[in-house]
C-alpha cells in the first residue's frame, strides 16, 4: 500500500522518519511538540503533510534565535542605565 505524503498519521510519519540506518531520530513526544508549535502549517491537526513538515523544519532551523544575537530585553536595558 502506497503512503499518501499529503496525509500521514503520526505513526506513519514516525515509521517513515525512523526507518533509517542510524535508528530512531524522532520520538512521539518531540513530534507532538513540533505539531503544537507548527499548528496548521504542517497539517490539519490529525494528519501531517510531509512536504509542509520538512519545509517548516527547514524554516525553523534557519530562523534566527534571539539568544544567538545577544538579545537583551528592553526592561533590562532600562534597569542597567
Secondary structure, DSSP 4 states (H G I P E B T S, - for coil): ----TTSB-HHHHHHHHH-STT-----HHHHHHHHHHHGGGSBSSSSB-HHHHHHHHHHHHHSPPTGGGT---HHHHHHH-
